[in-house]
Amino acid sequence: MTETTTPSPSHEAQPIPFKAETRQLLDILAHSLYTNREIFLRELISNASDALTRLDFEMLTNRDVLDADAELAITISPNSQDKTLTITDSGIGMTEAELIENLGTIAHSGARAFMSAAKQTGQGAVDIIGQFGVGFYSAFMVAESIRVVSRSYHKEAQAAAWFSTGGDTYTIEEANREKRGTSVILKLREDAAEFLEEYRLREVIRKHSDFIPFPIYIEGKEEQVNRQTALWRQQPRQVEQKDYDEFYKQLTLDFEAPLLHAHMAVDAPVQMYALLYIPAGHERSMFSLRREEGLKLYSHKVLIQEYCRDLLPNYFRFVQGVVDSEDLPLNISRETVQSNKVMAQLKKLITSKVQDTLTKMATENSDQYGKFWEAFGQYIKEGVALEQESPKELHSLLRFHTISLSDQWSSLDDYVGRMKPDQKKIYYIMGDDERSIKYSPHLDLVRGYDYEVLALTEPIDAFMVVRLTEYKEFPLENVATADLKPLEKAGQDSGEASPGVADQDFTELLSRFKTQLGERVSDVRISDRLSDSPARLVDPEGAPNQEIQRVYRILKEDFQPPKKVLELNPSHEIVRGLNALPAEDELGKLIVEQVFEDALLVEGIHSDPVSMIPRLQQLMEAALKGKPGN
């Protein structure tokens, strides 16, 4: 209900000046500190909730209070005709002296301490301000004047009214109020009329104060506006799966249930409640309520930040949920949390919980983890690439396709468990897609030993393997490395040689390639690393490795890769057939070009693949000459 009061004839209101530093702070609070005007309603509701909590505690041992049976509740009363908005609670109330103490001086000596700190540090108010408890004054962002009418829970107490226009003074006077509690009556500015609309009030309450532990009503409406029960503060054993899923859908408006949730209740080293969700997919629907990354951060069940990015490392930004702690030191506006040890502890606890939850899912439910990996695997790889403190903790979460097992996800432990007895390294290959790298000539050597090779085809992979150099005691090695050493196969005589181009023919063949390709290659040489492929391209000595080059390609649009070395397979039929052609043969020249450009294409560095079409047509015409019908 809207509170109406009249001055007592025996007590005339007298103006009382604000202290100088308090007046300065009031100006800061009303005009520059808050970035979102709707915050004022959260602050007033939070103050009302505090008053109700204090009375609730008092009544545990003392039932001799005014209106002992009155409901502990908060009522919001908009009045469009008078352009007033009233927030009323049935809490502990205040006497005249308490109104002066609580509203006439901002946090007592704290105001002077703040102003002194501001002068000494030269920082902005938001950067250095501490927990002064002055959110009440944020109402001046929307109000021309504020009248506070309150009556203490003591039966003999006299009601009193505090009034201010945000100027240099305020007034105190006796008032007529029968019921216990406090009413804050705002005379709204013209540009704040939106806060007289029921839909807007409901919107703000549900966003910022949905889980206040007392019912919130809008006058004239029977139903309660806020949900009141904070699911994350309940004991996990008391919450059913359907309740978790329903809360997630309310939080995100995601129509699909999450993959899993994690419910936390921690008392030490910091007090915290959290409810975290792993979504089923990484793409938000057009109806999603969560437009940015970050967890919802609460203090005492009051929303502090809608999108808090400081509670998880960036690579876990796909996690949705809420965190609630009563240990948070807030800045004066409650809109941001000061960077401190508590936040660091919260981040450590929450990060560890997400890590453990994912590890458990990967271990106990490989199918579910496969769905997670397909949606969020790139984030884990990002963590391996960027995490400075403990990237190895993420290694067990990595999953890969391999060249031989392209239809299933394998962990590094799976790979190690399938390694050959004589295998000393974990091999991988990089490319633009899995279909093309299957035909890479770089696989010839390891394929001959039946070694598995990890297929790395995402842009983030280049960044990842710069940091992921070994797993357990096994180094990782790129099969495209120029000096990849051939190993002696079991049962094979190391002196056994495959037929190839005769030694005396090497110089002439290489010379033909070098002459024709010119500056497009840094060198042409014979290789013993190839078996099934006619040629491959490798980096010259001293060039950045393939991983670094791919990073440069992603980060720098104008990056020019170093000229490659073309290695030829002397045992391959194409190379042997090419060697048999005269140097001036036009068909041989076409084949040289095609061998080189095929290698460029496989490497993913061909600048114009379509340009090969005329040459391929010429080669097909040459192949068909002398055939029936030609």
KADAPE-V845314 format. One record per backbone hydrogen bond with DSSP energy under -1.0 kcal/mol. CO is the residue of the C=O (numbers start at 1). NH is the residue of the N-H. Records with the same first field share a line. If there is no record, write none. Layout:
# KADAPE-V845314
CO: NH + NH
This chain:
# KADAPE-V845314
8: 11
16: 170
19: 23
20: 24
21: 25
22: 26
23: 27
24: 28
25: 29
26: 30
27: 31
28: 32 + 33
36: 39
37: 40
38: 41
39: 43
40: 44
41: 45
42: 46
43: 47
44: 48
45: 49
46: 50
47: 51
48: 52
49: 53
50: 54
51: 55 + 92
52: 56
53: 57
54: 58
55: 59
57: 60
58: 61 + 62
63: 65
67: 70
71: 73
73: 90
74: 217
75: 88
76: 219
77: 86
79: 83 + 84
83: 188
84: 79
85: 186
86: 77
87: 184
88: 75
89: 182
92: 153
95: 99
96: 100
97: 101
98: 102
99: 103
100: 104
107: 110
108: 111
109: 113
110: 114
111: 115
112: 116
113: 117
114: 118
115: 119
116: 120
117: 121
118: 122
124: 128
125: 129
130: 132
134: 137
135: 138
136: 139
137: 140
138: 141
139: 142 + 143
142: 189
145: 187
146: 164
147: 185
148: 162
149: 183
150: 160
151: 181
153: 66
154: 157
159: 175
160: 150
161: 173
162: 148
163: 171
164: 146
168: 18
170: 16
171: 163
173: 161
181: 151
182: 89
183: 149
184: 87
185: 147
186: 85
187: 144
189: 192
190: 193
192: 195
193: 196
194: 197
197: 201
198: 202
199: 203
200: 204
201: 205
202: 206
203: 207
204: 208
205: 209
208: 303
209: 212
210: 228
215: 74
216: 225
217: 76
218: 221
227: 229
230: 233
231: 234
235: 238
236: 239
240: 244
241: 245
242: 246
243: 247
244: 248
245: 249
246: 250
247: 251
248: 252
249: 253
252: 289
260: 278
262: 276
264: 274
266: 272
272: 266
273: 324
274: 264
275: 322
276: 262
277: 320
278: 259 + 260
285: 288
289: 291
295: 308
296: 323
297: 304 + 305
298: 325
299: 302
302: 299
305: 297
308: 295
313: 316
314: 317
316: 319
320: 277
321: 296
322: 275
323: 298
324: 273
329: 338
331: 334
336: 331
340: 344
341: 345
342: 346
343: 347
344: 348
345: 349
346: 350
347: 351
348: 352
349: 353
350: 354
351: 355
352: 356
353: 357
354: 358
355: 359
356: 360
357: 361
358: 362
359: 363
360: 364
361: 365
365: 369
366: 370
367: 371
368: 372
369: 373
370: 374
371: 375
372: 376
373: 377
376: 379 + 380
377: 381
378: 382
379: 383
380: 384
381: 385
382: 386
383: 387
390: 393
391: 394
394: 397
395: 398
400: 410
401: 455
405: 402
410: 400
411: 415
412: 416
413: 417
414: 418
416: 419
420: 423
426: 477
427: 454
428: 479
429: 456
433: 437
434: 438
436: 439
437: 440
440: 443
441: 444
443: 447
444: 448
446: 449 + 451
447: 450
453: 403
454: 429
456: 431
458: 461
460: 464
461: 465
464: 467 + 468
467: 469
469: 476
471: 474
474: 471
475: 426
477: 428
478: 481
481: 484
489: 492
493: 496
502: 505
503: 506
505: 509
506: 510
507: 511
508: 512
509: 513
510: 514
511: 515
512: 516
513: 517
514: 518
517: 520
518: 521
523: 566
525: 568
534: 569
536: 567
538: 565
540: 543
545: 549
546: 550
547: 551
548: 552
549: 553
550: 554
551: 555
552: 556
556: 559
564: 522
565: 538
566: 525
567: 536
568: 527
569: 572
572: 576
573: 577
574: 578
575: 579
576: 580
582: 585
585: 589
586: 590
587: 591
588: 592
589: 593
590: 594
591: 595
592: 596
593: 597
594: 598
595: 599
596: 600
597: 601
598: 602
599: 603
600: 605
608: 611
609: 612
610: 613
612: 616
613: 617
614: 618
615: 619
616: 620
617: 621
618: 622
619: 623
620: 624
624: 627
627: 630
